Amino acid sequence: MKKVLLFLLAAGLVLSNVSPAVVLNDTFADGDRTNTALPTDSAVYFSHPDYLTVSPGSLAVNQVGIGGSSKMWTYFAPNGSPVSLNVGHQLIATIDFTPRVAMSGDNTSKNFRFGLFYDPTNDQVLADRNKDSGGDDNPWIDSTGYAVQFSLSTTDTAGAIAIGKRTSTTNTSLLGSTGAYSWGGSSGKAANLALDTLYTMTLVLDYQAADLMVVTFTFSEGDNVIATNSLVDNGLGDKPIYTQFDQLFFRMSGNVGTADVLDYSRFMIEHAVPEPATMVLLGLGGLLTTLRRR
């Protein structure tokens, strides 16, 4: 019996719960996109600032006014000091937004794209730029990370959700080209959306083992999960799994397949780290002490 309890006590050392630390929780409450005061604010950069309206609680992208693709990004870690994941950690991105004005209807292409990335060699791009590569010097060319692509639509013809791992460091485009990625299978459709309704997108990077990262995307209206998909990265594209991140990046290929206006109300990044199950250890330790006295 004592041997069993000793084993349980040792096992208790690896039992854990997950306590997420908030890295960024920007609700644009001050109506200013240029502030950086983590975790409540992070400067947001945009490719077409004339078509971005910021007011308290709202970061609204006018895609009709832009008339084509637009880019948007924000950093949640200091330059050169990314969030680093260890086995058992999770990085969780939660984005709240509301479609405004009009939905575009049918479209099968995946025109909405976002992901979590880190550039290991270049400084952060701290200015508005209208380039998928980050500019003429292509600072994002060797960025590593994971991305999701899909269409927002009012119909069931919307493009299914795909999750990819960026594996080409010769393709200059961060999200403008699918060729920079190794993709998992498509699944689910972020379809049947309603105007002026709050939706939540969640991207979870779950570092399960030294050679295993599971990336899961969910699209929800309140507590109702509309669509979901996962990617298992165990060395996709002959690249190691990625464990460092500092940037949340978006690309919208115009309003076709999305909405005329995408109104964001929250960018949230959480870093979940396992903690010792203290109560389990105390309970096992107390029981073991009692048995020893016997």
Contacts in CASP RR format, 6 or more apart in sequence:
PFRMAT RR
TARGET T0000
AUTHOR 0000-0000-0000
METHOD contacts of the structure
MODEL  1
MKKVLLFLLAAGLVLSNVSPAVVLNDTFADGDRTNTALPTDSAVYFSHPD
YLTVSPGSLAVNQVGIGGSSKMWTYFAPNGSPVSLNVGHQLIATIDFTPR
VAMSGDNTSKNFRFGLFYDPTNDQVLADRNKDSGGDDNPWIDSTGYAVQF
SLSTTDTAGAIAIGKRTSTTNTSLLGSTGAYSWGGSSGKAANLALDTLYT
MTLVLDYQAADLMVVTFTFSEGDNVIATNSLVDNGLGDKPIYTQFDQLFF
RMSGNVGTADVLDYSRFMIEHAVPEPATMVLLGLGGLLTTLRRR
1 291 0 8 1.000
2 288 0 8 1.000
2 291 0 8 1.000
2 292 0 8 1.000
5 284 0 8 1.000
5 287 0 8 1.000
5 288 0 8 1.000
5 291 0 8 1.000
6 288 0 8 1.000
8 284 0 8 1.000
9 281 0 8 1.000
9 284 0 8 1.000
9 285 0 8 1.000
9 288 0 8 1.000
12 276 0 8 1.000
12 277 0 8 1.000
12 280 0 8 1.000
12 281 0 8 1.000
12 284 0 8 1.000
13 276 0 8 1.000
13 281 0 8 1.000
15 276 0 8 1.000
15 277 0 8 1.000
15 280 0 8 1.000
16 274 0 8 1.000
16 275 0 8 1.000
16 276 0 8 1.000
16 277 0 8 1.000
17 274 0 8 1.000
17 275 0 8 1.000
17 277 0 8 1.000
18 90 0 8 1.000
18 272 0 8 1.000
18 273 0 8 1.000
18 274 0 8 1.000
18 275 0 8 1.000
19 272 0 8 1.000
19 273 0 8 1.000
19 275 0 8 1.000
20 90 0 8 1.000
20 92 0 8 1.000
20 270 0 8 1.000
20 271 0 8 1.000
20 272 0 8 1.000
20 273 0 8 1.000
21 270 0 8 1.000
21 271 0 8 1.000
21 272 0 8 1.000
21 273 0 8 1.000
22 39 0 8 1.000
22 268 0 8 1.000
22 269 0 8 1.000
22 270 0 8 1.000
23 38 0 8 1.000
23 39 0 8 1.000
23 76 0 8 1.000
23 77 0 8 1.000
23 83 0 8 1.000
23 269 0 8 1.000
23 270 0 8 1.000
23 271 0 8 1.000
24 38 0 8 1.000
24 39 0 8 1.000
24 42 0 8 1.000
24 74 0 8 1.000
24 76 0 8 1.000
24 248 0 8 1.000
24 267 0 8 1.000
24 268 0 8 1.000
24 269 0 8 1.000
25 39 0 8 1.000
25 40 0 8 1.000
25 266 0 8 1.000
25 267 0 8 1.000
25 268 0 8 1.000
25 269 0 8 1.000
26 40 0 8 1.000
26 41 0 8 1.000
26 42 0 8 1.000
26 44 0 8 1.000
26 74 0 8 1.000
26 266 0 8 1.000
26 267 0 8 1.000
26 268 0 8 1.000
27 40 0 8 1.000
27 57 0 8 1.000
27 265 0 8 1.000
27 266 0 8 1.000
28 54 0 8 1.000
28 55 0 8 1.000
28 56 0 8 1.000
28 57 0 8 1.000
28 58 0 8 1.000
28 59 0 8 1.000
28 264 0 8 1.000
28 265 0 8 1.000
29 40 0 8 1.000
29 56 0 8 1.000
29 57 0 8 1.000
30 41 0 8 1.000
30 56 0 8 1.000
31 54 0 8 1.000
31 55 0 8 1.000
31 56 0 8 1.000
31 57 0 8 1.000
31 58 0 8 1.000
32 41 0 8 1.000
32 54 0 8 1.000
33 43 0 8 1.000
33 44 0 8 1.000
33 46 0 8 1.000
33 52 0 8 1.000
33 54 0 8 1.000
33 59 0 8 1.000
34 43 0 8 1.000
34 44 0 8 1.000
35 41 0 8 1.000
35 42 0 8 1.000
35 43 0 8 1.000
36 42 0 8 1.000
36 43 0 8 1.000
36 75 0 8 1.000
38 76 0 8 1.000
39 76 0 8 1.000
39 269 0 8 1.000
42 74 0 8 1.000
42 75 0 8 1.000
42 76 0 8 1.000
42 267 0 8 1.000
43 74 0 8 1.000
43 75 0 8 1.000
43 126 0 8 1.000
44 59 0 8 1.000
44 72 0 8 1.000
44 73 0 8 1.000
44 74 0 8 1.000
44 267 0 8 1.000
45 72 0 8 1.000
45 73 0 8 1.000
45 74 0 8 1.000
45 125 0 8 1.000
45 126 0 8 1.000
45 127 0 8 1.000
45 128 0 8 1.000
45 129 0 8 1.000
46 52 0 8 1.000
46 61 0 8 1.000
46 70 0 8 1.000
46 71 0 8 1.000
46 72 0 8 1.000
46 128 0 8 1.000
47 69 0 8 1.000
47 70 0 8 1.000
47 71 0 8 1.000
47 72 0 8 1.000
47 128 0 8 1.000
47 129 0 8 1.000
47 130 0 8 1.000
47 131 0 8 1.000
48 66 0 8 1.000
48 70 0 8 1.000
48 130 0 8 1.000
49 128 0 8 1.000
51 61 0 8 1.000
51 62 0 8 1.000
51 63 0 8 1.000
51 65 0 8 1.000
51 66 0 8 1.000
51 70 0 8 1.000
52 59 0 8 1.000
52 60 0 8 1.000
52 61 0 8 1.000
52 62 0 8 1.000
52 72 0 8 1.000
53 59 0 8 1.000
53 60 0 8 1.000
53 62 0 8 1.000
54 60 0 8 1.000
57 265 0 8 1.000
58 263 0 8 1.000
58 264 0 8 1.000
58 265 0 8 1.000
59 263 0 8 1.000
59 264 0 8 1.000
59 265 0 8 1.000
60 100 0 8 1.000
60 261 0 8 1.000
60 262 0 8 1.000
60 263 0 8 1.000
60 264 0 8 1.000
61 70 0 8 1.000
61 72 0 8 1.000
61 252 0 8 1.000
61 261 0 8 1.000
61 262 0 8 1.000
61 263 0 8 1.000
61 264 0 8 1.000
62 260 0 8 1.000
62 261 0 8 1.000
63 70 0 8 1.000
63 252 0 8 1.000
63 254 0 8 1.000
63 255 0 8 1.000
63 258 0 8 1.000
63 259 0 8 1.000
63 260 0 8 1.000
63 261 0 8 1.000
63 262 0 8 1.000
64 101 0 8 1.000
64 255 0 8 1.000
64 260 0 8 1.000
64 261 0 8 1.000
66 254 0 8 1.000
67 254 0 8 1.000
67 255 0 8 1.000
68 253 0 8 1.000
68 254 0 8 1.000
69 132 0 8 1.000
69 176 0 8 1.000
69 251 0 8 1.000
69 252 0 8 1.000
69 253 0 8 1.000
69 254 0 8 1.000
70 130 0 8 1.000
70 251 0 8 1.000
70 252 0 8 1.000
70 254 0 8 1.000
71 129 0 8 1.000
71 130 0 8 1.000
71 131 0 8 1.000
71 132 0 8 1.000
71 175 0 8 1.000
71 249 0 8 1.000
71 250 0 8 1.000
71 251 0 8 1.000
72 249 0 8 1.000
72 250 0 8 1.000
72 251 0 8 1.000
72 252 0 8 1.000
73 125 0 8 1.000
73 247 0 8 1.000
73 248 0 8 1.000
73 249 0 8 1.000
73 250 0 8 1.000
74 247 0 8 1.000
74 248 0 8 1.000
74 267 0 8 1.000
75 124 0 8 1.000
75 246 0 8 1.000
75 247 0 8 1.000
75 248 0 8 1.000
76 83 0 8 1.000
76 245 0 8 1.000
76 246 0 8 1.000
76 247 0 8 1.000
76 248 0 8 1.000
76 269 0 8 1.000
77 83 0 8 1.000
77 245 0 8 1.000
77 246 0 8 1.000
78 246 0 8 1.000
79 123 0 8 1.000
79 124 0 8 1.000
79 246 0 8 1.000
80 123 0 8 1.000
80 124 0 8 1.000
80 246 0 8 1.000
81 246 0 8 1.000
82 118 0 8 1.000
82 244 0 8 1.000
82 245 0 8 1.000
82 246 0 8 1.000
83 91 0 8 1.000
83 244 0 8 1.000
83 245 0 8 1.000
83 246 0 8 1.000
83 269 0 8 1.000
83 271 0 8 1.000
84 243 0 8 1.000
84 244 0 8 1.000
85 91 0 8 1.000
85 205 0 8 1.000
85 207 0 8 1.000
85 243 0 8 1.000
85 244 0 8 1.000
85 245 0 8 1.000
85 271 0 8 1.000
86 207 0 8 1.000
86 243 0 8 1.000
86 273 0 8 1.000
87 207 0 8 1.000
87 208 0 8 1.000
87 209 0 8 1.000
87 210 0 8 1.000
88 206 0 8 1.000
88 207 0 8 1.000
88 208 0 8 1.000
88 273 0 8 1.000
88 274 0 8 1.000
89 207 0 8 1.000
89 271 0 8 1.000
89 272 0 8 1.000
89 273 0 8 1.000
89 274 0 8 1.000
90 204 0 8 1.000
90 205 0 8 1.000
90 206 0 8 1.000
90 207 0 8 1.000
90 270 0 8 1.000
90 271 0 8 1.000
90 272 0 8 1.000
91 116 0 8 1.000
91 204 0 8 1.000
91 205 0 8 1.000
91 245 0 8 1.000
91 269 0 8 1.000
91 270 0 8 1.000
91 271 0 8 1.000
91 272 0 8 1.000
92 202 0 8 1.000
92 203 0 8 1.000
92 204 0 8 1.000
92 205 0 8 1.000
92 268 0 8 1.000
92 269 0 8 1.000
92 270 0 8 1.000
92 271 0 8 1.000
92 272 0 8 1.000
93 115 0 8 1.000
93 116 0 8 1.000
93 201 0 8 1.000
93 202 0 8 1.000
93 203 0 8 1.000
93 204 0 8 1.000
93 248 0 8 1.000
93 267 0 8 1.000
93 268 0 8 1.000
93 269 0 8 1.000
94 200 0 8 1.000
94 201 0 8 1.000
94 202 0 8 1.000
94 266 0 8 1.000
94 267 0 8 1.000
94 268 0 8 1.000
94 269 0 8 1.000
94 270 0 8 1.000
95 114 0 8 1.000
95 200 0 8 1.000
95 201 0 8 1.000
95 202 0 8 1.000
95 248 0 8 1.000
95 264 0 8 1.000
95 266 0 8 1.000
95 267 0 8 1.000
95 268 0 8 1.000
96 198 0 8 1.000
96 199 0 8 1.000
96 200 0 8 1.000
96 264 0 8 1.000
96 265 0 8 1.000
96 266 0 8 1.000
96 268 0 8 1.000
97 198 0 8 1.000
97 199 0 8 1.000
97 201 0 8 1.000
97 262 0 8 1.000
97 263 0 8 1.000
97 264 0 8 1.000
97 265 0 8 1.000
98 196 0 8 1.000
98 197 0 8 1.000
98 198 0 8 1.000
98 199 0 8 1.000
98 262 0 8 1.000
98 263 0 8 1.000
98 265 0 8 1.000
99 152 0 8 1.000
99 193 0 8 1.000
99 194 0 8 1.000
99 195 0 8 1.000
99 196 0 8 1.000
99 197 0 8 1.000
99 199 0 8 1.000
99 258 0 8 1.000
99 259 0 8 1.000
99 261 0 8 1.000
99 262 0 8 1.000
99 263 0 8 1.000
100 195 0 8 1.000
100 196 0 8 1.000
100 259 0 8 1.000
100 260 0 8 1.000
100 261 0 8 1.000
100 262 0 8 1.000
100 263 0 8 1.000
101 195 0 8 1.000
101 259 0 8 1.000
101 260 0 8 1.000
101 261 0 8 1.000
102 195 0 8 1.000
102 259 0 8 1.000
102 260 0 8 1.000
103 152 0 8 1.000
103 153 0 8 1.000
103 154 0 8 1.000
103 193 0 8 1.000
103 195 0 8 1.000
103 258 0 8 1.000
103 259 0 8 1.000
103 260 0 8 1.000
104 153 0 8 1.000
104 255 0 8 1.000
104 256 0 8 1.000
104 257 0 8 1.000
104 258 0 8 1.000
104 259 0 8 1.000
104 260 0 8 1.000
105 153 0 8 1.000
105 154 0 8 1.000
105 155 0 8 1.000
105 257 0 8 1.000
106 153 0 8 1.000
106 155 0 8 1.000
106 157 0 8 1.000
106 158 0 8 1.000
106 257 0 8 1.000
107 151 0 8 1.000
107 153 0 8 1.000
107 157 0 8 1.000
107 158 0 8 1.000
107 159 0 8 1.000
107 256 0 8 1.000
107 257 0 8 1.000
108 151 0 8 1.000
108 157 0 8 1.000
108 158 0 8 1.000
108 159 0 8 1.000
109 151 0 8 1.000
109 159 0 8 1.000
109 253 0 8 1.000
109 257 0 8 1.000
110 149 0 8 1.000
110 150 0 8 1.000
110 151 0 8 1.000
110 159 0 8 1.000
110 160 0 8 1.000
110 161 0 8 1.000
110 162 0 8 1.000
111 151 0 8 1.000
111 252 0 8 1.000
111 253 0 8 1.000
111 254 0 8 1.000
111 256 0 8 1.000
111 257 0 8 1.000
111 258 0 8 1.000
112 149 0 8 1.000
112 150 0 8 1.000
112 151 0 8 1.000
112 152 0 8 1.000
112 190 0 8 1.000
112 251 0 8 1.000
112 252 0 8 1.000
112 253 0 8 1.000
112 257 0 8 1.000
112 258 0 8 1.000
113 147 0 8 1.000
113 148 0 8 1.000
113 149 0 8 1.000
113 175 0 8 1.000
113 176 0 8 1.000
113 250 0 8 1.000
113 251 0 8 1.000
113 252 0 8 1.000
113 253 0 8 1.000
114 147 0 8 1.000
114 148 0 8 1.000
114 175 0 8 1.000
114 201 0 8 1.000
114 203 0 8 1.000
114 248 0 8 1.000
114 249 0 8 1.000
114 250 0 8 1.000
114 251 0 8 1.000
115 145 0 8 1.000
115 146 0 8 1.000
115 147 0 8 1.000
115 148 0 8 1.000
115 175 0 8 1.000
115 203 0 8 1.000
115 248 0 8 1.000
115 249 0 8 1.000
115 250 0 8 1.000
116 145 0 8 1.000
116 146 0 8 1.000
116 147 0 8 1.000
116 203 0 8 1.000
116 205 0 8 1.000
116 245 0 8 1.000
116 247 0 8 1.000
116 248 0 8 1.000
116 249 0 8 1.000
117 140 0 8 1.000
117 143 0 8 1.000
117 144 0 8 1.000
117 145 0 8 1.000
117 147 0 8 1.000
117 166 0 8 1.000
117 174 0 8 1.000
117 245 0 8 1.000
117 246 0 8 1.000
117 247 0 8 1.000
117 249 0 8 1.000
118 143 0 8 1.000
118 144 0 8 1.000
118 145 0 8 1.000
118 242 0 8 1.000
118 244 0 8 1.000
118 245 0 8 1.000
118 246 0 8 1.000
118 247 0 8 1.000
119 139 0 8 1.000
119 140 0 8 1.000
119 142 0 8 1.000
119 143 0 8 1.000
119 246 0 8 1.000
119 247 0 8 1.000
120 142 0 8 1.000
120 143 0 8 1.000
120 144 0 8 1.000
120 244 0 8 1.000
121 142 0 8 1.000
122 137 0 8 1.000
122 139 0 8 1.000
122 140 0 8 1.000
122 142 0 8 1.000
123 139 0 8 1.000
124 246 0 8 1.000
124 247 0 8 1.000
125 134 0 8 1.000
125 135 0 8 1.000
125 139 0 8 1.000
125 140 0 8 1.000
129 135 0 8 1.000
132 140 0 8 1.000
132 172 0 8 1.000
132 173 0 8 1.000
132 174 0 8 1.000
132 175 0 8 1.000
132 176 0 8 1.000
132 177 0 8 1.000
132 251 0 8 1.000
133 139 0 8 1.000
133 140 0 8 1.000
133 141 0 8 1.000
133 172 0 8 1.000
133 173 0 8 1.000
133 174 0 8 1.000
134 140 0 8 1.000
134 174 0 8 1.000
138 172 0 8 1.000
140 172 0 8 1.000
140 174 0 8 1.000
141 169 0 8 1.000
141 170 0 8 1.000
141 171 0 8 1.000
141 172 0 8 1.000
142 169 0 8 1.000
143 166 0 8 1.000
143 174 0 8 1.000
143 247 0 8 1.000
144 166 0 8 1.000
144 239 0 8 1.000
144 242 0 8 1.000
144 244 0 8 1.000
145 165 0 8 1.000
145 166 0 8 1.000
145 242 0 8 1.000
145 245 0 8 1.000
146 163 0 8 1.000
146 164 0 8 1.000
146 165 0 8 1.000
146 166 0 8 1.000
146 203 0 8 1.000
146 205 0 8 1.000
146 213 0 8 1.000
146 215 0 8 1.000
146 231 0 8 1.000
146 233 0 8 1.000
146 242 0 8 1.000
147 163 0 8 1.000
147 164 0 8 1.000
147 166 0 8 1.000
147 175 0 8 1.000
147 181 0 8 1.000
147 249 0 8 1.000
148 161 0 8 1.000
148 162 0 8 1.000
148 163 0 8 1.000
148 164 0 8 1.000
148 201 0 8 1.000
148 203 0 8 1.000
148 217 0 8 1.000
148 229 0 8 1.000
149 161 0 8 1.000
149 162 0 8 1.000
149 164 0 8 1.000
149 175 0 8 1.000
149 178 0 8 1.000
150 158 0 8 1.000
150 159 0 8 1.000
150 160 0 8 1.000
150 161 0 8 1.000
150 162 0 8 1.000
150 189 0 8 1.000
150 190 0 8 1.000
150 219 0 8 1.000
150 227 0 8 1.000
151 158 0 8 1.000
151 159 0 8 1.000
151 189 0 8 1.000
151 190 0 8 1.000
151 191 0 8 1.000
151 257 0 8 1.000
151 258 0 8 1.000
152 158 0 8 1.000
152 190 0 8 1.000
152 193 0 8 1.000
152 257 0 8 1.000
152 258 0 8 1.000
152 259 0 8 1.000
153 159 0 8 1.000
153 189 0 8 1.000
153 190 0 8 1.000
153 191 0 8 1.000
153 192 0 8 1.000
153 193 0 8 1.000
153 257 0 8 1.000
153 258 0 8 1.000
154 191 0 8 1.000
154 192 0 8 1.000
154 193 0 8 1.000
154 194 0 8 1.000
155 191 0 8 1.000
155 192 0 8 1.000
156 189 0 8 1.000
156 191 0 8 1.000
156 192 0 8 1.000
157 191 0 8 1.000
158 189 0 8 1.000
158 190 0 8 1.000
158 191 0 8 1.000
158 257 0 8 1.000
159 186 0 8 1.000
159 189 0 8 1.000
160 186 0 8 1.000
160 187 0 8 1.000
160 188 0 8 1.000
160 189 0 8 1.000
160 229 0 8 1.000
161 186 0 8 1.000
161 187 0 8 1.000
161 188 0 8 1.000
161 189 0 8 1.000
161 190 0 8 1.000
161 217 0 8 1.000
161 219 0 8 1.000
161 227 0 8 1.000
161 228 0 8 1.000
161 229 0 8 1.000
162 183 0 8 1.000
162 184 0 8 1.000
162 185 0 8 1.000
162 186 0 8 1.000
162 229 0 8 1.000
163 183 0 8 1.000
163 184 0 8 1.000
163 185 0 8 1.000
163 215 0 8 1.000
163 217 0 8 1.000
163 229 0 8 1.000
163 230 0 8 1.000
163 231 0 8 1.000
164 181 0 8 1.000
164 182 0 8 1.000
164 183 0 8 1.000
164 184 0 8 1.000
164 215 0 8 1.000
164 231 0 8 1.000
164 236 0 8 1.000
165 181 0 8 1.000
165 182 0 8 1.000
165 215 0 8 1.000
165 231 0 8 1.000
165 233 0 8 1.000
165 236 0 8 1.000
165 237 0 8 1.000
165 239 0 8 1.000
165 242 0 8 1.000
166 174 0 8 1.000
166 180 0 8 1.000
166 181 0 8 1.000
167 180 0 8 1.000
167 181 0 8 1.000
167 182 0 8 1.000
167 236 0 8 1.000
167 237 0 8 1.000
167 238 0 8 1.000
167 239 0 8 1.000
168 179 0 8 1.000
168 180 0 8 1.000
168 181 0 8 1.000
171 177 0 8 1.000
171 179 0 8 1.000
171 180 0 8 1.000
173 180 0 8 1.000
174 180 0 8 1.000
174 249 0 8 1.000
174 251 0 8 1.000
175 249 0 8 1.000
175 250 0 8 1.000
175 251 0 8 1.000
176 251 0 8 1.000
176 253 0 8 1.000
182 236 0 8 1.000
182 237 0 8 1.000
182 239 0 8 1.000
183 231 0 8 1.000
184 231 0 8 1.000
185 229 0 8 1.000
185 231 0 8 1.000
186 229 0 8 1.000
187 227 0 8 1.000
187 228 0 8 1.000
187 229 0 8 1.000
187 230 0 8 1.000
188 227 0 8 1.000
188 228 0 8 1.000
188 229 0 8 1.000
189 227 0 8 1.000
190 219 0 8 1.000
190 226 0 8 1.000
190 227 0 8 1.000
191 226 0 8 1.000
191 227 0 8 1.000
192 226 0 8 1.000
193 199 0 8 1.000
193 259 0 8 1.000
195 259 0 8 1.000
197 221 0 8 1.000
198 221 0 8 1.000
198 222 0 8 1.000
198 265 0 8 1.000
199 219 0 8 1.000
199 220 0 8 1.000
199 221 0 8 1.000
199 226 0 8 1.000
200 219 0 8 1.000
200 220 0 8 1.000
200 221 0 8 1.000
200 222 0 8 1.000
201 217 0 8 1.000
201 218 0 8 1.000
201 219 0 8 1.000
201 220 0 8 1.000
202 217 0 8 1.000
202 218 0 8 1.000
202 220 0 8 1.000
203 215 0 8 1.000
203 216 0 8 1.000
203 217 0 8 1.000
204 215 0 8 1.000
204 216 0 8 1.000
204 217 0 8 1.000
204 218 0 8 1.000
205 213 0 8 1.000
205 214 0 8 1.000
205 215 0 8 1.000
205 245 0 8 1.000
206 213 0 8 1.000
206 214 0 8 1.000
206 215 0 8 1.000
206 216 0 8 1.000
207 213 0 8 1.000
207 241 0 8 1.000
207 243 0 8 1.000
208 214 0 8 1.000
211 234 0 8 1.000
211 235 0 8 1.000
211 241 0 8 1.000
212 232 0 8 1.000
212 233 0 8 1.000
212 234 0 8 1.000
212 241 0 8 1.000
213 232 0 8 1.000
213 233 0 8 1.000
213 234 0 8 1.000
213 241 0 8 1.000
213 242 0 8 1.000
213 243 0 8 1.000
214 230 0 8 1.000
214 231 0 8 1.000
214 232 0 8 1.000
214 233 0 8 1.000
215 230 0 8 1.000
215 231 0 8 1.000
215 233 0 8 1.000
216 228 0 8 1.000
216 229 0 8 1.000
216 230 0 8 1.000
216 231 0 8 1.000
217 228 0 8 1.000
217 229 0 8 1.000
217 230 0 8 1.000
218 225 0 8 1.000
218 227 0 8 1.000
218 228 0 8 1.000
219 225 0 8 1.000
219 226 0 8 1.000
219 227 0 8 1.000
219 228 0 8 1.000
220 226 0 8 1.000
233 241 0 8 1.000
233 242 0 8 1.000
234 241 0 8 1.000
235 241 0 8 1.000
248 267 0 8 1.000
248 269 0 8 1.000
252 258 0 8 1.000
252 262 0 8 1.000
END
